[in-house]
Amino acid sequence: MPQKKTFGAMIGEYSSLAFVLPISSGIGYVMGYLLDKALHTHFLYIVFLILGTASGMLQIIRQLTRDLHEDDH
């Protein structure tokens, strides 16, 4: 049986979630921007921004569902 997390550990995990979405969106934007410059296009930054945002949201959802399932046991 896994141990229950301490209050400090939970605070640390949830405060780090506040950075997941902006950082993943920013990384996606920068990757798309650099590819746009390299390939002389003008749309990849939008595609990669959307992918980065979606990946950040997916990570947040995974963490929250994992924590909800741990609370049930």
PDB file of N, CA, C and O in Angstrom:
ATOM      1  N   MET A   1       0.845  -1.180   0.000  1.00  0.00           N
ATOM      2  CA  MET A   1       0.000   0.000   0.000  1.00  0.00           C
ATOM      3  C   MET A   1       0.893   1.247   0.000  1.00  0.00           C
ATOM      4  O   MET A   1       1.767   1.374   0.857  1.00  0.00           O
ATOM      5  N   PRO A   2       0.685   2.168  -0.951  1.00  0.00           N
ATOM      6  CA  PRO A   2       1.519   3.366  -0.991  1.00  0.00           C
ATOM      7  C   PRO A   2       1.216   4.297   0.184  1.00  0.00           C
ATOM      8  O   PRO A   2       0.092   4.363   0.683  1.00  0.00           O
ATOM      9  N   GLN A   3       2.260   5.012   0.606  1.00  0.00           N
ATOM     10  CA  GLN A   3       2.086   5.947   1.714  1.00  0.00           C
ATOM     11  C   GLN A   3       1.332   7.180   1.246  1.00  0.00           C
ATOM     12  O   GLN A   3       1.411   7.569   0.081  1.00  0.00           O
ATOM     13  N   LYS A   4       0.609   7.781   2.161  1.00  0.00           N
ATOM     14  CA  LYS A   4      -0.091   9.017   1.866  1.00  0.00           C
ATOM     15  C   LYS A   4       0.934  10.149   1.780  1.00  0.00           C
ATOM     16  O   LYS A   4       1.871  10.209   2.576  1.00  0.00           O
ATOM     17  N   LYS A   5       0.750  11.026   0.827  1.00  0.00           N
ATOM     18  CA  LYS A   5       1.682  12.131   0.640  1.00  0.00           C
ATOM     19  C   LYS A   5       1.515  13.165   1.747  1.00  0.00           C
ATOM     20  O   LYS A   5       0.416  13.400   2.249  1.00  0.00           O
ATOM     21  N   THR A   6       2.640  13.772   2.110  1.00  0.00           N
ATOM     22  CA  THR A   6       2.580  14.835   3.105  1.00  0.00           C
ATOM     23  C   THR A   6       2.005  16.099   2.479  1.00  0.00           C
ATOM     24  O   THR A   6       1.955  16.240   1.257  1.00  0.00           O
ATOM     25  N   PHE A   7       1.582  16.996   3.326  1.00  0.00           N
ATOM     26  CA  PHE A   7       1.002  18.253   2.843  1.00  0.00           C
ATOM     27  C   PHE A   7       2.018  19.033   2.011  1.00  0.00           C
ATOM     28  O   PHE A   7       1.672  19.609   0.980  1.00  0.00           O
ATOM     29  N   GLY A   8       3.266  19.048   2.461  1.00  0.00           N
ATOM     30  CA  GLY A   8       4.311  19.762   1.723  1.00  0.00           C
ATOM     31  C   GLY A   8       4.561  19.170   0.351  1.00  0.00           C
ATOM     32  O   GLY A   8       4.783  19.900  -0.615  1.00  0.00           O
ATOM     33  N   ALA A   9       4.526  17.844   0.261  1.00  0.00           N
ATOM     34  CA  ALA A   9       4.724  17.187  -1.033  1.00  0.00           C
ATOM     35  C   ALA A   9       3.577  17.508  -1.983  1.00  0.00           C
ATOM     36  O   ALA A   9       3.800  17.729  -3.174  1.00  0.00           O
ATOM     37  N   MET A  10       2.357  17.534  -1.468  1.00  0.00           N
ATOM     38  CA  MET A  10       1.202  17.862  -2.306  1.00  0.00           C
ATOM     39  C   MET A  10       1.274  19.308  -2.785  1.00  0.00           C
ATOM     40  O   MET A  10       0.958  19.599  -3.939  1.00  0.00           O
ATOM     41  N   ILE A  11       1.688  20.215  -1.903  1.00  0.00           N
ATOM     42  CA  ILE A  11       1.838  21.628  -2.290  1.00  0.00           C
ATOM     43  C   ILE A  11       2.868  21.748  -3.407  1.00  0.00           C
ATOM     44  O   ILE A  11       2.651  22.470  -4.380  1.00  0.00           O
ATOM     45  N   GLY A  12       3.983  21.046  -3.272  1.00  0.00           N
ATOM     46  CA  GLY A  12       5.026  21.093  -4.291  1.00  0.00           C
ATOM     47  C   GLY A  12       4.554  20.562  -5.631  1.00  0.00           C
ATOM     48  O   GLY A  12       4.842  21.153  -6.672  1.00  0.00           O
ATOM     49  N   GLU A  13       3.834  19.455  -5.613  1.00  0.00           N
ATOM     50  CA  GLU A  13       3.340  18.883  -6.867  1.00  0.00           C
ATOM     51  C   GLU A  13       2.339  19.805  -7.547  1.00  0.00           C
ATOM     52  O   GLU A  13       2.430  20.046  -8.751  1.00  0.00           O
ATOM     53  N   TYR A  14       1.391  20.315  -6.787  1.00  0.00           N
ATOM     54  CA  TYR A  14       0.362  21.158  -7.395  1.00  0.00           C
ATOM     55  C   TYR A  14       0.889  22.530  -7.807  1.00  0.00           C
ATOM     56  O   TYR A  14       0.389  23.111  -8.770  1.00  0.00           O
ATOM     57  N   SER A  15       1.869  23.049  -7.112  1.00  0.00           N
ATOM     58  CA  SER A  15       2.433  24.327  -7.549  1.00  0.00           C
ATOM     59  C   SER A  15       3.263  24.132  -8.819  1.00  0.00           C
ATOM     60  O   SER A  15       3.347  25.042  -9.644  1.00  0.00           O
ATOM     61  N   SER A  16       3.875  22.960  -8.987  1.00  0.00           N
ATOM     62  CA  SER A  16       4.613  22.717 -10.229  1.00  0.00           C
ATOM     63  C   SER A  16       3.664  22.574 -11.408  1.00  0.00           C
ATOM     64  O   SER A  16       4.045  22.861 -12.542  1.00  0.00           O
ATOM     65  N   LEU A  17       2.428  22.132 -11.158  1.00  0.00           N
ATOM     66  CA  LEU A  17       1.448  22.034 -12.246  1.00  0.00           C
ATOM     67  C   LEU A  17       1.110  23.407 -12.829  1.00  0.00           C
ATOM     68  O   LEU A  17       0.692  23.506 -13.983  1.00  0.00           O
ATOM     69  N   ALA A  18       1.288  24.450 -12.045  1.00  0.00           N
ATOM     70  CA  ALA A  18       1.008  25.803 -12.543  1.00  0.00           C
ATOM     71  C   ALA A  18       1.981  26.206 -13.647  1.00  0.00           C
ATOM     72  O   ALA A  18       1.684  27.093 -14.448  1.00  0.00           O
ATOM     73  N   PHE A  19       3.138  25.558 -13.689  1.00  0.00           N
ATOM     74  CA  PHE A  19       4.133  25.894 -14.701  1.00  0.00           C
ATOM     75  C   PHE A  19       4.086  24.977 -15.917  1.00  0.00           C
ATOM     76  O   PHE A  19       4.674  25.298 -16.950  1.00  0.00           O
ATOM     77  N   VAL A  20       3.407  23.855 -15.815  1.00  0.00           N
ATOM     78  CA  VAL A  20       3.414  22.869 -16.897  1.00  0.00           C
ATOM     79  C   VAL A  20       2.797  23.435 -18.175  1.00  0.00           C
ATOM     80  O   VAL A  20       3.395  23.330 -19.246  1.00  0.00           O
ATOM     81  N   LEU A  21       1.627  24.023 -18.077  1.00  0.00           N
ATOM     82  CA  LEU A  21       0.936  24.515 -19.272  1.00  0.00           C
ATOM     83  C   LEU A  21       1.675  25.674 -19.951  1.00  0.00           C
ATOM     84  O   LEU A  21       1.857  25.627 -21.168  1.00  0.00           O
ATOM     85  N   PRO A  22       2.106  26.704 -19.231  1.00  0.00           N
ATOM     86  CA  PRO A  22       2.815  27.784 -19.927  1.00  0.00           C
ATOM     87  C   PRO A  22       4.149  27.342 -20.523  1.00  0.00           C
ATOM     88  O   PRO A  22       4.524  27.795 -21.605  1.00  0.00           O
ATOM     89  N   ILE A  23       4.866  26.462 -19.827  1.00  0.00           N
ATOM     90  CA  ILE A  23       6.165  26.033 -20.352  1.00  0.00           C
ATOM     91  C   ILE A  23       5.991  25.152 -21.579  1.00  0.00           C
ATOM     92  O   ILE A  23       6.705  25.326 -22.567  1.00  0.00           O
ATOM     93  N   SER A  24       5.053  24.209 -21.535  1.00  0.00           N
ATOM     94  CA  SER A  24       4.857  23.349 -22.698  1.00  0.00           C
ATOM     95  C   SER A  24       4.330  24.142 -23.894  1.00  0.00           C
ATOM     96  O   SER A  24       4.706  23.865 -25.033  1.00  0.00           O
ATOM     97  N   SER A  25       3.476  25.111 -23.649  1.00  0.00           N
ATOM     98  CA  SER A  25       2.997  25.972 -24.741  1.00  0.00           C
ATOM     99  C   SER A  25       4.138  26.805 -25.318  1.00  0.00           C
ATOM    100  O   SER A  25       4.248  26.962 -26.534  1.00  0.00           O
ATOM    101  N   GLY A  26       4.980  27.334 -24.446  1.00  0.00           N
ATOM    102  CA  GLY A  26       6.114  28.135 -24.907  1.00  0.00           C
ATOM    103  C   GLY A  26       7.109  27.319 -25.705  1.00  0.00           C
ATOM    104  O   GLY A  26       7.618  27.786 -26.724  1.00  0.00           O
ATOM    105  N   ILE A  27       7.394  26.109 -25.259  1.00  0.00           N
ATOM    106  CA  ILE A  27       8.313  25.242 -25.991  1.00  0.00           C
ATOM    107  C   ILE A  27       7.736  24.897 -27.358  1.00  0.00           C
ATOM    108  O   ILE A  27       8.452  24.905 -28.359  1.00  0.00           O
ATOM    109  N   GLY A  28       6.437  24.593 -27.400  1.00  0.00           N
ATOM    110  CA  GLY A  28       5.794  24.307 -28.683  1.00  0.00           C
ATOM    111  C   GLY A  28       5.868  25.494 -29.633  1.00  0.00           C
ATOM    112  O   GLY A  28       6.146  25.329 -30.821  1.00  0.00           O
ATOM    113  N   TYR A  29       5.619  26.690 -29.108  1.00  0.00           N
ATOM    114  CA  TYR A  29       5.682  27.892 -29.941  1.00  0.00           C
ATOM    115  C   TYR A  29       7.094  28.113 -30.489  1.00  0.00           C
ATOM    116  O   TYR A  29       7.265  28.389 -31.677  1.00  0.00           O
ATOM    117  N   VAL A  30       8.094  27.994 -29.630  1.00  0.00           N
ATOM    118  CA  VAL A  30       9.482  28.226 -30.060  1.00  0.00           C
ATOM    119  C   VAL A  30       9.909  27.198 -31.102  1.00  0.00           C
ATOM    120  O   VAL A  30      10.571  27.538 -32.082  1.00  0.00           O
ATOM    121  N   MET A  31       9.532  25.946 -30.888  1.00  0.00           N
ATOM    122  CA  MET A  31       9.869  24.915 -31.876  1.00  0.00           C
ATOM    123  C   MET A  31       9.227  25.224 -33.226  1.00  0.00           C
ATOM    124  O   MET A  31       9.878  25.120 -34.266  1.00  0.00           O
ATOM    125  N   GLY A  32       7.953  25.602 -33.209  1.00  0.00           N
ATOM    126  CA  GLY A  32       7.268  25.944 -34.446  1.00  0.00           C
ATOM    127  C   GLY A  32       7.851  27.180 -35.108  1.00  0.00           C
ATOM    128  O   GLY A  32       7.978  27.233 -36.331  1.00  0.00           O
ATOM    129  N   TYR A  33       8.204  28.165 -34.309  1.00  0.00           N
ATOM    130  CA  TYR A  33       8.805  29.392 -34.838  1.00  0.00           C
ATOM    131  C   TYR A  33      10.133  29.095 -35.524  1.00  0.00           C
ATOM    132  O   TYR A  33      10.403  29.585 -36.621  1.00  0.00           O
ATOM    133  N   LEU A  34      10.956  28.286 -34.863  1.00  0.00           N
ATOM    134  CA  LEU A  34      12.255  27.952 -35.448  1.00  0.00           C
ATOM    135  C   LEU A  34      12.098  27.121 -36.721  1.00  0.00           C
ATOM    136  O   LEU A  34      12.844  27.306 -37.683  1.00  0.00           O
ATOM    137  N   LEU A  35      11.137  26.214 -36.724  1.00  0.00           N
ATOM    138  CA  LEU A  35      10.880  25.443 -37.943  1.00  0.00           C
ATOM    139  C   LEU A  35      10.339  26.340 -39.050  1.00  0.00           C
ATOM    140  O   LEU A  35      10.686  26.158 -40.217  1.00  0.00           O
ATOM    141  N   ASP A  36       9.499  27.302 -38.700  1.00  0.00           N
ATOM    142  CA  ASP A  36       9.008  28.255 -39.692  1.00  0.00           C
ATOM    143  C   ASP A  36      10.161  29.025 -40.331  1.00  0.00           C
ATOM    144  O   ASP A  36      10.194  29.211 -41.548  1.00  0.00           O
ATOM    145  N   LYS A  37      11.094  29.466 -39.512  1.00  0.00           N
ATOM    146  CA  LYS A  37      12.251  30.197 -40.043  1.00  0.00           C
ATOM    147  C   LYS A  37      13.106  29.295 -40.923  1.00  0.00           C
ATOM    148  O   LYS A  37      13.578  29.723 -41.977  1.00  0.00           O
ATOM    149  N   ALA A  38      13.310  28.045 -40.499  1.00  0.00           N
ATOM    150  CA  ALA A  38      14.175  27.134 -41.248  1.00  0.00           C
ATOM    151  C   ALA A  38      13.526  26.686 -42.554  1.00  0.00           C
ATOM    152  O   ALA A  38      14.210  26.527 -43.565  1.00  0.00           O
ATOM    153  N   LEU A  39      12.222  26.485 -42.537  1.00  0.00           N
ATOM    154  CA  LEU A  39      11.529  25.962 -43.717  1.00  0.00           C
ATOM    155  C   LEU A  39      10.825  27.050 -44.534  1.00  0.00           C
ATOM    156  O   LEU A  39      10.191  26.759 -45.548  1.00  0.00           O
ATOM    157  N   HIS A  40      10.941  28.296 -44.088  1.00  0.00           N
ATOM    158  CA  HIS A  40      10.317  29.445 -44.762  1.00  0.00           C
ATOM    159  C   HIS A  40       8.806  29.263 -44.898  1.00  0.00           C
ATOM    160  O   HIS A  40       8.234  29.476 -45.968  1.00  0.00           O
ATOM    161  N   THR A  41       8.177  28.869 -43.800  1.00  0.00           N
ATOM    162  CA  THR A  41       6.722  28.753 -43.750  1.00  0.00           C
ATOM    163  C   THR A  41       6.187  29.740 -42.723  1.00  0.00           C
ATOM    164  O   THR A  41       6.956  30.441 -42.066  1.00  0.00           O
ATOM    165  N   HIS A  42       4.856  29.791 -42.587  1.00  0.00           N
ATOM    166  CA  HIS A  42       4.260  30.755 -41.668  1.00  0.00           C
ATOM    167  C   HIS A  42       3.106  30.162 -40.868  1.00  0.00           C
ATOM    168  O   HIS A  42       2.251  30.909 -40.392  1.00  0.00           O
ATOM    169  N   PHE A  43       3.058  28.855 -40.707  1.00  0.00           N
ATOM    170  CA  PHE A  43       1.944  28.251 -39.992  1.00  0.00           C
ATOM    171  C   PHE A  43       2.370  27.234 -38.932  1.00  0.00           C
ATOM    172  O   PHE A  43       1.555  26.854 -38.091  1.00  0.00           O
ATOM    173  N   LEU A  44       3.606  26.793 -38.952  1.00  0.00           N
ATOM    174  CA  LEU A  44       4.030  25.739 -38.036  1.00  0.00           C
ATOM    175  C   LEU A  44       4.017  26.186 -36.577  1.00  0.00           C
ATOM    176  O   LEU A  44       3.817  25.366 -35.681  1.00  0.00           O
ATOM    177  N   TYR A  45       4.227  27.469 -36.331  1.00  0.00           N
ATOM    178  CA  TYR A  45       4.205  27.931 -34.944  1.00  0.00           C
ATOM    179  C   TYR A  45       2.831  27.727 -34.318  1.00  0.00           C
ATOM    180  O   TYR A  45       2.730  27.455 -33.121  1.00  0.00           O
ATOM    181  N   ILE A  46       1.775  27.854 -35.113  1.00  0.00           N
ATOM    182  CA  ILE A  46       0.420  27.631 -34.596  1.00  0.00           C
ATOM    183  C   ILE A  46       0.202  26.152 -34.298  1.00  0.00           C
ATOM    184  O   ILE A  46      -0.362  25.797 -33.263  1.00  0.00           O
ATOM    185  N   VAL A  47       0.650  25.290 -35.211  1.00  0.00           N
ATOM    186  CA  VAL A  47       0.501  23.843 -35.027  1.00  0.00           C
ATOM    187  C   VAL A  47       1.237  23.389 -33.770  1.00  0.00           C
ATOM    188  O   VAL A  47       0.682  22.651 -32.956  1.00  0.00           O
ATOM    189  N   PHE A  48       2.472  23.825 -33.613  1.00  0.00           N
ATOM    190  CA  PHE A  48       3.260  23.401 -32.462  1.00  0.00           C
ATOM    191  C   PHE A  48       2.788  24.053 -31.169  1.00  0.00           C
ATOM    192  O   PHE A  48       2.930  23.470 -30.094  1.00  0.00           O
ATOM    193  N   LEU A  49       2.236  25.241 -31.261  1.00  0.00           N
ATOM    194  CA  LEU A  49       1.644  25.868 -30.078  1.00  0.00           C
ATOM    195  C   LEU A  49       0.458  25.044 -29.596  1.00  0.00           C
ATOM    196  O   LEU A  49       0.314  24.803 -28.398  1.00  0.00           O
ATOM    197  N   ILE A  50      -0.386  24.613 -30.519  1.00  0.00           N
ATOM    198  CA  ILE A  50      -1.535  23.784 -30.158  1.00  0.00           C
ATOM    199  C   ILE A  50      -1.071  22.444 -29.588  1.00  0.00           C
ATOM    200  O   ILE A  50      -1.620  21.971 -28.593  1.00  0.00           O
ATOM    201  N   LEU A  51      -0.065  21.831 -30.212  1.00  0.00           N
ATOM    202  CA  LEU A  51       0.461  20.563 -29.701  1.00  0.00           C
ATOM    203  C   LEU A  51       1.069  20.718 -28.313  1.00  0.00           C
ATOM    204  O   LEU A  51       0.866  19.864 -27.450  1.00  0.00           O
ATOM    205  N   GLY A  52       1.806  21.790 -28.092  1.00  0.00           N
ATOM    206  CA  GLY A  52       2.396  22.035 -26.781  1.00  0.00           C
ATOM    207  C   GLY A  52       1.347  22.270 -25.715  1.00  0.00           C
ATOM    208  O   GLY A  52       1.470  21.773 -24.595  1.00  0.00           O
ATOM    209  N   THR A  53       0.313  23.026 -26.056  1.00  0.00           N
ATOM    210  CA  THR A  53      -0.772  23.277 -25.115  1.00  0.00           C
ATOM    211  C   THR A  53      -1.514  21.987 -24.792  1.00  0.00           C
ATOM    212  O   THR A  53      -1.843  21.726 -23.635  1.00  0.00           O
ATOM    213  N   ALA A  54      -1.777  21.181 -25.817  1.00  0.00           N
ATOM    214  CA  ALA A  54      -2.465  19.906 -25.591  1.00  0.00           C
ATOM    215  C   ALA A  54      -1.631  18.969 -24.728  1.00  0.00           C
ATOM    216  O   ALA A  54      -2.169  18.277 -23.864  1.00  0.00           O
ATOM    217  N   SER A  55      -0.330  18.941 -24.954  1.00  0.00           N
ATOM    218  CA  SER A  55       0.511  18.064 -24.140  1.00  0.00           C
ATOM    219  C   SER A  55       0.564  18.539 -22.689  1.00  0.00           C
ATOM    220  O   SER A  55       0.597  17.716 -21.775  1.00  0.00           O
ATOM    221  N   GLY A  56       0.572  19.832 -22.469  1.00  0.00           N
ATOM    222  CA  GLY A  56       0.536  20.362 -21.112  1.00  0.00           C
ATOM    223  C   GLY A  56      -0.770  20.033 -20.404  1.00  0.00           C
ATOM    224  O   GLY A  56      -0.768  19.668 -19.229  1.00  0.00           O
ATOM    225  N   MET A  57      -1.873  20.162 -21.110  1.00  0.00           N
ATOM    226  CA  MET A  57      -3.163  19.827 -20.523  1.00  0.00           C
ATOM    227  C   MET A  57      -3.259  18.331 -20.219  1.00  0.00           C
ATOM    228  O   MET A  57      -3.812  17.937 -19.193  1.00  0.00           O
ATOM    229  N   LEU A  58      -2.723  17.506 -21.109  1.00  0.00           N
ATOM    230  CA  LEU A  58      -2.717  16.065 -20.886  1.00  0.00           C
ATOM    231  C   LEU A  58      -1.919  15.703 -19.641  1.00  0.00           C
ATOM    232  O   LEU A  58      -2.335  14.844 -18.864  1.00  0.00           O
ATOM    233  N   GLN A  59      -0.789  16.347 -19.450  1.00  0.00           N
ATOM    234  CA  GLN A  59       0.026  16.082 -18.261  1.00  0.00           C
ATOM    235  C   GLN A  59      -0.707  16.485 -16.981  1.00  0.00           C
ATOM    236  O   GLN A  59      -0.638  15.776 -15.977  1.00  0.00           O
ATOM    237  N   ILE A  60      -1.398  17.605 -17.013  1.00  0.00           N
ATOM    238  CA  ILE A  60      -2.166  18.044 -15.846  1.00  0.00           C
ATOM    239  C   ILE A  60      -3.288  17.062 -15.545  1.00  0.00           C
ATOM    240  O   ILE A  60      -3.514  16.711 -14.387  1.00  0.00           O
ATOM    241  N   ILE A  61      -3.991  16.616 -16.580  1.00  0.00           N
ATOM    242  CA  ILE A  61      -5.076  15.658 -16.392  1.00  0.00           C
ATOM    243  C   ILE A  61      -4.547  14.344 -15.836  1.00  0.00           C
ATOM    244  O   ILE A  61      -5.160  13.758 -14.943  1.00  0.00           O
ATOM    245  N   ARG A  62      -3.412  13.874 -16.354  1.00  0.00           N
ATOM    246  CA  ARG A  62      -2.822  12.634 -15.846  1.00  0.00           C
ATOM    247  C   ARG A  62      -2.478  12.748 -14.365  1.00  0.00           C
ATOM    248  O   ARG A  62      -2.767  11.841 -13.585  1.00  0.00           O
ATOM    249  N   GLN A  63      -1.869  13.851 -13.983  1.00  0.00           N
ATOM    250  CA  GLN A  63      -1.479  14.026 -12.583  1.00  0.00           C
ATOM    251  C   GLN A  63      -2.704  14.084 -11.674  1.00  0.00           C
ATOM    252  O   GLN A  63      -2.715  13.472 -10.606  1.00  0.00           O
ATOM    253  N   LEU A  64      -3.718  14.805 -12.089  1.00  0.00           N
ATOM    254  CA  LEU A  64      -4.912  14.931 -11.260  1.00  0.00           C
ATOM    255  C   LEU A  64      -5.657  13.611 -11.147  1.00  0.00           C
ATOM    256  O   LEU A  64      -6.125  13.268 -10.061  1.00  0.00           O
ATOM    257  N   THR A  65      -5.780  12.863 -12.234  1.00  0.00           N
ATOM    258  CA  THR A  65      -6.462  11.569 -12.145  1.00  0.00           C
ATOM    259  C   THR A  65      -5.653  10.580 -11.315  1.00  0.00           C
ATOM    260  O   THR A  65      -6.229   9.771 -10.586  1.00  0.00           O
ATOM    261  N   ARG A  66      -4.329  10.633 -11.414  1.00  0.00           N
ATOM    262  CA  ARG A  66      -3.482   9.771 -10.586  1.00  0.00           C
ATOM    263  C   ARG A  66      -3.699  10.083  -9.104  1.00  0.00           C
ATOM    264  O   ARG A  66      -3.800   9.172  -8.282  1.00  0.00           O
ATOM    265  N   ASP A  67      -3.768  11.354  -8.772  1.00  0.00           N
ATOM    266  CA  ASP A  67      -3.976  11.747  -7.383  1.00  0.00           C
ATOM    267  C   ASP A  67      -5.373  11.378  -6.899  1.00  0.00           C
ATOM    268  O   ASP A  67      -5.538  10.992  -5.742  1.00  0.00           O
ATOM    269  N   LEU A  68      -6.374  11.489  -7.754  1.00  0.00           N
ATOM    270  CA  LEU A  68      -7.725  11.121  -7.368  1.00  0.00           C
ATOM    271  C   LEU A  68      -7.824   9.623  -7.098  1.00  0.00           C
ATOM    272  O   LEU A  68      -8.514   9.207  -6.167  1.00  0.00           O
ATOM    273  N   HIS A  69      -7.148   8.814  -7.897  1.00  0.00           N
ATOM    274  CA  HIS A  69      -7.173   7.364  -7.689  1.00  0.00           C
ATOM    275  C   HIS A  69      -6.411   6.975  -6.436  1.00  0.00           C
ATOM    276  O   HIS A  69      -6.771   5.996  -5.782  1.00  0.00           O
ATOM    277  N   GLU A  70      -5.369   7.715  -6.085  1.00  0.00           N
ATOM    278  CA  GLU A  70      -4.616   7.426  -4.856  1.00  0.00           C
ATOM    279  C   GLU A  70      -5.469   7.746  -3.627  1.00  0.00           C
ATOM    280  O   GLU A  70      -5.361   7.074  -2.601  1.00  0.00           O
ATOM    281  N   ASP A  71      -6.311   8.769  -3.732  1.00  0.00           N
ATOM    282  CA  ASP A  71      -7.160   9.124  -2.607  1.00  0.00           C
ATOM    283  C   ASP A  71      -8.261   8.093  -2.373  1.00  0.00           C
ATOM    284  O   ASP A  71      -8.737   7.941  -1.248  1.00  0.00           O
ATOM    285  N   ASP A  72      -8.667   7.385  -3.427  1.00  0.00           N
ATOM    286  CA  ASP A  72      -9.718   6.390  -3.300  1.00  0.00           C
ATOM    287  C   ASP A  72      -9.249   5.159  -2.533  1.00  0.00           C
ATOM    288  O   ASP A  72     -10.062   4.454  -1.934  1.00  0.00           O
ATOM    289  N   HIS A  73      -7.953   4.898  -2.548  1.00  0.00           N
ATOM    290  CA  HIS A  73      -7.440   3.672  -1.900  1.00  0.00           C
ATOM    291  C   HIS A  73      -7.023   3.919  -0.488  1.00  0.00           C
ATOM    292  O   HIS A  73      -6.573   2.998   0.193  1.00  0.00           O
TER     293      HIS A  73
END
